[in-house]
Amino acid sequence: MGEKKISDMETIVTNLRSLNEAYDTTIDGMLGYNFLEQGVITINFVKKQFGIQFTKGAEK
C-alpha cells in the first residue's frame, strides 16, 4: 500500500455470490485479521474512503 510493504499475507480466492445475495449488496472482497492487525483502520462508507495508519509489521 503506497510505499509500505506488507508481506506474508495469506490469500483465499472464493466466490462471494451467496454473501452478495444474503446481504442484498455487492461484496468485492474481505480483509482478514492478518491485514487488520497492521495498524489503525478507518473506513468512511459515505465518502467511500479507506485508510490505514501502520503501527507494526510494515517496512518501507
Distance bins in CASP14 RR format, pairs under 12 A and 6 or more apart:
PFRMAT RR
TARGET T0000
AUTHOR 0000-0000-0000
RMODE 2
METHOD distances of the structure
MODEL  1
1 7 0 0 0 0 0 1 0 0 0 0 0
1 9 0 0 0 0 0 1 0 0 0 0 0
1 31 0 0 0 0 0 1 0 0 0 0 0
1 35 0 0 0 0 1 0 0 0 0 0 0
1 38 0 0 0 0 1 0 0 0 0 0 0
1 39 0 0 0 0 0 1 0 0 0 0 0
1 41 0 0 0 0 0 1 0 0 0 0 0
1 50 0 0 0 0 1 0 0 0 0 0 0
1 51 0 0 0 0 1 0 0 0 0 0 0
1 52 1 0 0 1 0 0 0 0 0 0 0
1 53 0 0 0 0 0 1 0 0 0 0 0
1 54 0 0 0 0 1 0 0 0 0 0 0
1 58 0 0 0 0 1 0 0 0 0 0 0
1 60 0 0 0 0 0 1 0 0 0 0 0
2 51 0 0 0 0 0 1 0 0 0 0 0
2 52 0 0 0 0 0 1 0 0 0 0 0
2 54 0 0 0 0 0 1 0 0 0 0 0
2 58 0 0 0 0 0 1 0 0 0 0 0
2 60 0 0 0 0 1 0 0 0 0 0 0
3 54 0 0 0 0 0 1 0 0 0 0 0
3 58 0 0 0 0 1 0 0 0 0 0 0
3 59 0 0 0 0 0 1 0 0 0 0 0
3 60 1 0 1 0 0 0 0 0 0 0 0
4 35 0 0 0 0 0 1 0 0 0 0 0
4 38 0 0 0 0 1 0 0 0 0 0 0
4 39 0 0 0 0 0 1 0 0 0 0 0
4 51 0 0 0 0 0 1 0 0 0 0 0
4 52 0 0 0 0 1 0 0 0 0 0 0
4 53 0 0 0 0 0 1 0 0 0 0 0
4 54 1 0 1 0 0 0 0 0 0 0 0
4 55 0 0 0 0 0 1 0 0 0 0 0
4 56 0 0 0 0 0 1 0 0 0 0 0
4 57 0 0 0 0 1 0 0 0 0 0 0
4 58 1 0 1 0 0 0 0 0 0 0 0
4 59 1 0 0 1 0 0 0 0 0 0 0
4 60 1 0 0 1 0 0 0 0 0 0 0
5 38 0 0 0 0 0 1 0 0 0 0 0
5 54 0 0 0 0 0 1 0 0 0 0 0
5 57 0 0 0 0 1 0 0 0 0 0 0
5 58 1 0 0 1 0 0 0 0 0 0 0
5 59 1 0 1 0 0 0 0 0 0 0 0
5 60 1 0 0 1 0 0 0 0 0 0 0
6 31 0 0 0 0 0 1 0 0 0 0 0
6 34 0 0 0 0 1 0 0 0 0 0 0
6 35 1 0 0 1 0 0 0 0 0 0 0
6 36 0 0 0 0 0 1 0 0 0 0 0
6 37 0 0 0 0 0 1 0 0 0 0 0
6 38 1 0 0 1 0 0 0 0 0 0 0
6 39 0 0 0 0 0 1 0 0 0 0 0
6 52 0 0 0 0 1 0 0 0 0 0 0
6 54 0 0 0 0 1 0 0 0 0 0 0
6 56 0 0 0 0 0 1 0 0 0 0 0
6 57 1 0 0 1 0 0 0 0 0 0 0
6 58 1 0 1 0 0 0 0 0 0 0 0
6 59 0 0 0 0 1 0 0 0 0 0 0
6 60 0 0 0 0 0 1 0 0 0 0 0
7 34 0 0 0 0 0 1 0 0 0 0 0
7 35 0 0 0 0 0 1 0 0 0 0 0
7 38 0 0 0 0 0 1 0 0 0 0 0
7 57 0 0 0 0 1 0 0 0 0 0 0
7 58 0 0 0 0 1 0 0 0 0 0 0
7 59 0 0 0 0 1 0 0 0 0 0 0
8 34 1 0 0 1 0 0 0 0 0 0 0
8 35 0 0 0 0 0 1 0 0 0 0 0
8 38 0 0 0 0 0 1 0 0 0 0 0
8 57 0 0 0 0 1 0 0 0 0 0 0
8 58 0 0 0 0 0 1 0 0 0 0 0
8 59 0 0 0 0 0 1 0 0 0 0 0
9 31 0 0 0 0 1 0 0 0 0 0 0
9 32 0 0 0 0 1 0 0 0 0 0 0
9 33 0 0 0 0 0 1 0 0 0 0 0
9 34 1 0 1 0 0 0 0 0 0 0 0
9 35 1 0 0 1 0 0 0 0 0 0 0
9 36 0 0 0 0 0 1 0 0 0 0 0
9 37 0 0 0 0 0 1 0 0 0 0 0
9 38 0 0 0 0 1 0 0 0 0 0 0
9 57 0 0 0 0 0 1 0 0 0 0 0
9 58 0 0 0 0 0 1 0 0 0 0 0
10 31 0 0 0 0 0 1 0 0 0 0 0
10 32 0 0 0 0 1 0 0 0 0 0 0
10 33 0 0 0 0 1 0 0 0 0 0 0
10 34 1 0 0 1 0 0 0 0 0 0 0
10 35 0 0 0 0 1 0 0 0 0 0 0
11 29 0 0 0 0 0 1 0 0 0 0 0
11 30 0 0 0 0 0 1 0 0 0 0 0
11 31 0 0 0 0 0 1 0 0 0 0 0
11 32 0 0 0 0 0 1 0 0 0 0 0
11 34 0 0 0 0 1 0 0 0 0 0 0
11 35 0 0 0 0 0 1 0 0 0 0 0
12 29 0 0 0 0 1 0 0 0 0 0 0
12 30 0 0 0 0 1 0 0 0 0 0 0
12 31 0 0 0 0 0 1 0 0 0 0 0
12 32 0 0 0 0 1 0 0 0 0 0 0
12 34 0 0 0 0 0 1 0 0 0 0 0
13 29 0 0 0 0 0 1 0 0 0 0 0
13 30 0 0 0 0 0 1 0 0 0 0 0
14 27 0 0 0 0 0 1 0 0 0 0 0
14 29 0 0 0 0 1 0 0 0 0 0 0
14 30 0 0 0 0 1 0 0 0 0 0 0
15 21 0 0 0 0 0 1 0 0 0 0 0
15 27 0 0 0 0 0 1 0 0 0 0 0
15 29 0 0 0 0 0 1 0 0 0 0 0
16 22 0 0 0 0 1 0 0 0 0 0 0
16 23 0 0 0 0 1 0 0 0 0 0 0
16 25 0 0 0 0 0 1 0 0 0 0 0
16 26 0 0 0 0 1 0 0 0 0 0 0
16 27 1 0 1 0 0 0 0 0 0 0 0
16 28 1 0 0 1 0 0 0 0 0 0 0
16 29 1 0 0 1 0 0 0 0 0 0 0
16 30 1 0 0 1 0 0 0 0 0 0 0
17 23 0 0 0 0 0 1 0 0 0 0 0
17 26 0 0 0 0 0 1 0 0 0 0 0
17 27 0 0 0 0 1 0 0 0 0 0 0
17 28 0 0 0 0 0 1 0 0 0 0 0
17 29 0 0 0 0 0 1 0 0 0 0 0
18 24 0 0 0 0 0 1 0 0 0 0 0
18 27 0 0 0 0 1 0 0 0 0 0 0
19 25 0 0 0 0 1 0 0 0 0 0 0
19 26 0 0 0 0 1 0 0 0 0 0 0
19 27 1 0 1 0 0 0 0 0 0 0 0
19 28 0 0 0 0 0 1 0 0 0 0 0
19 29 0 0 0 0 1 0 0 0 0 0 0
19 30 0 0 0 0 1 0 0 0 0 0 0
20 26 1 0 1 0 0 0 0 0 0 0 0
20 27 1 0 1 0 0 0 0 0 0 0 0
20 28 0 0 0 0 1 0 0 0 0 0 0
20 29 0 0 0 0 0 1 0 0 0 0 0
21 27 0 0 0 0 0 1 0 0 0 0 0
25 45 0 0 0 0 0 1 0 0 0 0 0
29 35 0 0 0 0 0 1 0 0 0 0 0
30 36 0 0 0 0 0 1 0 0 0 0 0
31 37 0 0 0 0 0 1 0 0 0 0 0
31 38 0 0 0 0 0 1 0 0 0 0 0
31 39 0 0 0 0 0 1 0 0 0 0 0
31 41 0 0 0 0 1 0 0 0 0 0 0
31 43 0 0 0 0 1 0 0 0 0 0 0
31 50 0 0 0 0 1 0 0 0 0 0 0
31 51 0 0 0 0 0 1 0 0 0 0 0
31 52 0 0 0 0 1 0 0 0 0 0 0
32 38 0 0 0 0 0 1 0 0 0 0 0
32 41 0 0 0 0 0 1 0 0 0 0 0
33 39 0 0 0 0 0 1 0 0 0 0 0
33 41 0 0 0 0 0 1 0 0 0 0 0
34 57 0 0 0 0 0 1 0 0 0 0 0
35 41 0 0 0 0 1 0 0 0 0 0 0
35 50 0 0 0 0 0 1 0 0 0 0 0
35 51 0 0 0 0 0 1 0 0 0 0 0
35 52 0 0 0 0 1 0 0 0 0 0 0
35 54 0 0 0 0 0 1 0 0 0 0 0
35 57 0 0 0 0 0 1 0 0 0 0 0
35 58 0 0 0 0 0 1 0 0 0 0 0
36 42 0 0 0 0 0 1 0 0 0 0 0
36 43 0 0 0 0 0 1 0 0 0 0 0
36 50 0 0 0 0 0 1 0 0 0 0 0
36 51 0 0 0 0 0 1 0 0 0 0 0
36 52 0 0 0 0 1 0 0 0 0 0 0
36 54 0 0 0 0 0 1 0 0 0 0 0
36 55 0 0 0 0 0 1 0 0 0 0 0
36 56 0 0 0 0 0 1 0 0 0 0 0
37 52 0 0 0 0 0 1 0 0 0 0 0
37 54 0 0 0 0 0 1 0 0 0 0 0
37 55 0 0 0 0 1 0 0 0 0 0 0
37 56 1 0 0 1 0 0 0 0 0 0 0
37 57 0 0 0 0 1 0 0 0 0 0 0
37 58 0 0 0 0 0 1 0 0 0 0 0
38 51 0 0 0 0 0 1 0 0 0 0 0
38 52 1 0 0 1 0 0 0 0 0 0 0
38 53 0 0 0 0 1 0 0 0 0 0 0
38 54 1 0 1 0 0 0 0 0 0 0 0
38 55 1 0 0 1 0 0 0 0 0 0 0
38 56 1 0 0 1 0 0 0 0 0 0 0
38 57 1 0 0 1 0 0 0 0 0 0 0
38 58 1 0 1 0 0 0 0 0 0 0 0
38 59 0 0 0 0 0 1 0 0 0 0 0
39 51 0 0 0 0 1 0 0 0 0 0 0
39 52 1 0 0 1 0 0 0 0 0 0 0
39 53 1 0 0 1 0 0 0 0 0 0 0
39 54 1 0 1 0 0 0 0 0 0 0 0
39 55 1 0 1 0 0 0 0 0 0 0 0
39 56 1 0 0 1 0 0 0 0 0 0 0
39 57 0 0 0 0 1 0 0 0 0 0 0
39 58 0 0 0 0 1 0 0 0 0 0 0
40 51 0 0 0 0 1 0 0 0 0 0 0
40 52 1 0 0 1 0 0 0 0 0 0 0
40 53 1 0 1 0 0 0 0 0 0 0 0
40 54 0 0 0 0 1 0 0 0 0 0 0
40 55 1 0 0 1 0 0 0 0 0 0 0
40 56 0 0 0 0 0 1 0 0 0 0 0
41 49 0 0 0 0 0 1 0 0 0 0 0
41 50 1 0 0 1 0 0 0 0 0 0 0
41 51 1 0 0 1 0 0 0 0 0 0 0
41 52 1 0 1 0 0 0 0 0 0 0 0
41 53 0 0 0 0 1 0 0 0 0 0 0
41 54 0 0 0 0 0 1 0 0 0 0 0
41 55 0 0 0 0 0 1 0 0 0 0 0
42 49 1 0 0 1 0 0 0 0 0 0 0
42 50 1 0 0 1 0 0 0 0 0 0 0
42 51 1 0 1 0 0 0 0 0 0 0 0
42 52 1 0 0 1 0 0 0 0 0 0 0
42 53 1 0 0 1 0 0 0 0 0 0 0
43 49 1 0 0 1 0 0 0 0 0 0 0
43 50 1 0 1 0 0 0 0 0 0 0 0
43 51 1 0 0 1 0 0 0 0 0 0 0
43 52 0 0 0 0 1 0 0 0 0 0 0
44 50 1 0 0 1 0 0 0 0 0 0 0
44 51 0 0 0 0 1 0 0 0 0 0 0
52 58 0 0 0 0 1 0 0 0 0 0 0
54 60 0 0 0 0 1 0 0 0 0 0 0
END
